[in-house]
Amino acid sequence: MIYILEDDSSIRELVAYTLNNSGLEAEGFGTPSQFWDKMQDGNPELILLDIMLPEEDGLSILKKLRSNPDTENVPVIMVTAKVTEYDKVIGLDGGADDYISKPFGMMELVSRVKAVLRRAAKESSLKDDAYKLGGLYVNPAKHIVKVNGENVVLTIKEFNILCLLMKKQGVVFSRDQLLSEIWSYQYDGESRTVDVHIRTLRQKLGPCGNLIETVRGAGYRMGGGED
């Protein structure tokens, strides 16, 4: 569902009609109070937000949306009669995903809406790309590591090693491969660096540390065995 917050009824109705006839669902609101009431029912897929509104201006609404964890990721396209570069910068810097100025063509609007929805869907899939194994939870996009529900703080290198092993569970990585993947280069005689990072990583993971398995003569893998 797409929410349209626009006080001009003719524009609001035309935009809603066009979107509904383009395979999208849309609902319009003439005032911020109506919009906020509807938001209590759940988040839309996208919001078309005018700047010049009664009760409360669009930039203020955008700020509230972005400051609330429940709505911070809802895509917003600013739709406004303001056309100066400064106004666009203010809207985009405030967290808008796109900006379209009146007057605009309906087909252009539909194209912009679909583009933002595609981008949002891709970003959402990346954010949801979390890994779980036993009591270990890793979310690469949000940089979260939890052991039995408790947050664990890792260095960047430790975190990157863990993400790689979790992503490729069961795959054995040699020390040279880990050096290449995590440090982005290889250097002879320094594979001990990998061992040190693995050891501290295991320590920080506590009861889940033994999920990182040592494969004798080969390297490491995420599996759950003992040294």
C-alpha positions as CSV (number, residue, x, y, z in Angstrom):
1,M,0.0,0.0,0.0
2,I,1.2,3.5,-0.9
3,Y,0.1,6.5,1.2
4,I,-0.4,9.9,-0.4
5,L,-0.3,12.9,1.8
6,E,-1.5,15.8,-0.3
7,D,-3.9,18.5,0.6
8,D,-4.9,19.3,-3.0
9,S,-7.8,16.9,-3.5
10,S,-7.6,17.0,-7.4
11,I,-3.9,16.0,-7.3
12,R,-4.4,13.5,-4.6
13,E,-7.3,11.7,-6.4
14,L,-5.5,11.7,-9.7
15,V,-2.3,10.3,-8.2
16,A,-4.2,7.6,-6.3
17,Y,-6.2,6.7,-9.4
18,T,-3.1,6.4,-11.6
19,L,-1.2,4.3,-9.1
20,N,-4.2,2.0,-8.5
21,N,-4.5,1.5,-12.2
22,S,-0.8,0.7,-12.6
23,G,-0.9,-2.4,-10.4
24,L,-0.2,-0.6,-7.2
25,E,-2.5,0.1,-4.2
26,A,-2.7,3.6,-3.0
27,E,-4.7,5.7,-0.5
28,G,-4.8,9.4,-0.1
29,F,-5.0,11.7,2.9
30,G,-5.7,15.4,2.9
31,T,-4.3,16.3,6.4
32,P,-1.4,15.1,8.5
33,S,-3.8,14.1,11.3
34,Q,-5.6,11.7,9.0
35,F,-2.2,10.3,7.8
36,W,-0.9,9.8,11.4
37,D,-4.2,8.1,12.3
38,K,-3.8,5.6,9.5
39,M,-0.2,5.0,10.3
40,Q,-1.4,3.5,13.6
41,D,-2.7,0.5,11.5
42,G,0.8,-0.3,10.1
43,N,3.4,1.0,7.8
44,P,2.8,1.4,4.0
45,E,5.3,0.3,1.4
46,L,6.0,3.9,0.4
47,I,4.8,7.4,1.2
48,L,4.3,10.2,-1.3
49,L,4.7,13.3,0.9
50,D,3.9,16.9,0.0
51,I,5.8,19.7,1.8
52,M,3.2,22.5,1.9
53,L,0.5,21.0,4.2
54,P,-2.0,22.3,6.8
55,E,-1.3,21.5,10.4
56,E,2.3,20.3,9.8
57,D,4.7,20.7,6.9
58,G,6.1,17.7,5.1
59,L,9.7,18.1,6.2
60,S,8.6,18.0,9.9
61,I,6.7,14.8,9.1
62,L,9.7,13.3,7.3
63,K,11.9,14.1,10.4
64,K,9.4,12.3,12.6
65,L,9.3,9.3,10.3
66,R,13.1,9.0,10.2
67,S,13.5,9.4,14.0
68,N,11.1,6.6,14.8
69,P,12.7,3.1,14.7
70,D,9.3,1.7,13.5
71,T,9.2,4.0,10.4
72,E,12.8,5.0,9.8
73,N,13.1,2.6,6.8
74,V,9.8,3.4,5.1
75,P,10.6,4.9,1.6
76,V,9.5,8.5,1.1
77,I,9.2,10.5,-2.1
78,M,8.7,14.2,-1.6
79,V,6.1,15.7,-3.9
80,T,6.0,19.4,-3.9
81,A,5.7,22.7,-5.7
82,K,9.0,23.9,-4.3
83,V,11.6,23.6,-7.1
84,T,14.7,25.2,-5.8
85,E,17.9,23.2,-5.4
86,Y,18.0,24.2,-1.7
87,D,14.6,22.7,-1.1
88,K,15.6,19.4,-2.8
89,V,18.8,19.2,-0.8
90,I,16.9,19.8,2.5
91,G,14.4,17.0,1.6
92,L,17.0,14.5,0.5
93,D,19.3,15.3,3.4
94,G,16.4,14.8,5.7
95,G,16.0,11.2,4.6
96,A,13.8,11.4,1.5
97,D,14.4,8.6,-1.0
98,D,13.5,10.7,-4.0
99,Y,12.1,14.1,-4.9
100,I,9.6,15.1,-7.7
101,S,8.4,18.6,-8.4
102,K,5.0,19.8,-9.5
103,P,3.8,19.8,-12.1
104,F,4.8,16.3,-13.0
105,G,3.7,13.6,-15.5
106,M,1.8,10.7,-14.1
107,M,3.9,8.1,-16.0
108,E,7.0,9.7,-14.6
109,L,5.6,9.5,-11.1
110,V,4.7,5.8,-11.5
111,S,8.2,5.1,-12.8
112,R,9.9,6.9,-9.9
113,V,7.6,5.1,-7.4
114,K,8.4,1.7,-8.9
115,A,12.1,2.4,-8.9
116,V,12.1,3.4,-5.2
117,L,10.1,0.3,-4.3
118,R,12.6,-1.9,-6.2
119,R,15.5,-0.3,-4.4
120,A,13.8,-0.6,-1.0
121,A,13.0,-4.3,-1.6
122,K,16.6,-5.0,-2.5
123,E,17.9,-3.1,0.6
124,S,15.4,-4.9,2.8
125,S,16.5,-8.3,1.5
126,L,20.1,-7.4,2.4
127,K,19.1,-6.2,5.9
128,D,17.3,-9.5,6.5
129,D,20.3,-11.5,5.5
130,A,21.1,-12.8,9.0
131,Y,22.8,-16.0,9.9
132,K,22.0,-18.4,12.8
133,L,23.7,-21.4,14.2
134,G,22.9,-22.8,17.6
135,G,22.9,-19.9,20.0
136,L,24.9,-17.7,17.6
137,Y,23.1,-14.9,15.6
138,V,24.9,-12.7,13.1
139,N,23.4,-9.8,11.1
140,P,26.1,-8.4,8.8
141,A,24.0,-5.4,7.6
142,K,23.2,-4.2,11.1
143,H,26.6,-5.3,12.5
144,I,25.0,-7.3,15.2
145,V,26.4,-10.4,16.9
146,K,24.5,-12.2,19.7
147,V,25.3,-15.3,21.7
148,N,22.2,-16.7,23.4
149,G,20.5,-13.4,23.0
150,E,23.3,-11.3,24.5
151,N,25.2,-8.8,22.4
152,V,28.9,-9.4,21.6
153,V,31.3,-6.7,20.7
154,L,33.9,-7.6,18.1
155,T,36.7,-5.8,16.2
156,I,36.2,-5.3,12.5
157,K,38.5,-8.1,11.5
158,E,36.9,-10.5,14.0
159,F,33.4,-9.5,12.7
160,N,34.5,-10.0,9.1
161,I,36.0,-13.4,9.8
162,L,32.8,-14.5,11.6
163,C,30.5,-13.3,8.8
164,L,32.6,-15.1,6.2
165,L,32.5,-18.4,8.2
166,M,28.8,-18.0,9.0
167,K,27.9,-17.3,5.3
168,K,29.8,-20.3,4.1
169,Q,29.0,-22.8,6.9
170,G,30.8,-26.1,6.5
171,V,33.3,-24.7,4.0
172,V,36.9,-25.0,5.2
173,F,39.0,-21.8,4.8
174,S,42.8,-22.1,4.9
175,R,44.8,-19.4,6.7
176,D,46.0,-18.1,3.3
177,Q,42.4,-17.8,2.1
178,L,41.3,-16.0,5.2
179,L,44.3,-13.6,4.9
180,S,43.3,-12.9,1.3
181,E,39.5,-12.5,2.0
182,I,39.8,-10.5,5.3
183,W,43.0,-8.6,4.9
184,S,42.8,-8.4,1.1
185,Y,46.4,-9.5,0.6
186,Q,48.7,-12.4,1.3
187,Y,52.0,-12.3,3.1
188,D,54.3,-15.3,3.9
189,G,55.1,-16.3,7.5
190,E,52.2,-14.2,9.0
191,S,49.4,-16.8,9.0
192,R,49.8,-16.8,12.8
193,T,47.8,-13.6,12.6
194,V,44.7,-15.6,11.6
195,D,45.2,-18.0,14.5
196,V,45.4,-15.1,17.0
197,H,42.1,-13.6,15.6
198,I,40.4,-16.9,15.7
199,R,41.4,-17.5,19.3
200,T,40.2,-14.1,20.5
201,L,37.0,-14.5,18.4
202,R,36.3,-17.9,20.1
203,Q,36.9,-16.3,23.5
204,K,34.4,-13.5,22.9
205,L,31.8,-15.9,21.6
206,G,31.9,-17.8,24.8
207,P,29.7,-20.9,24.7
208,C,29.4,-20.6,20.9
209,G,33.2,-20.3,20.4
210,N,33.5,-24.0,19.7
211,L,31.2,-23.6,16.7
212,I,34.4,-22.4,14.9
213,E,36.0,-25.8,14.1
214,T,39.7,-26.3,13.5
215,V,40.4,-28.7,10.6
216,R,43.8,-30.1,11.2
217,G,46.2,-29.3,8.4
218,A,43.5,-27.4,6.4
219,G,42.2,-24.3,8.3
220,Y,38.9,-23.3,9.9
221,R,35.2,-23.8,9.3
222,M,32.0,-23.0,11.0
223,G,30.6,-26.3,12.1
224,G,30.6,-26.9,15.9
225,G,33.3,-29.4,16.5
226,E,36.2,-29.3,19.0
227,D,39.8,-28.4,18.4
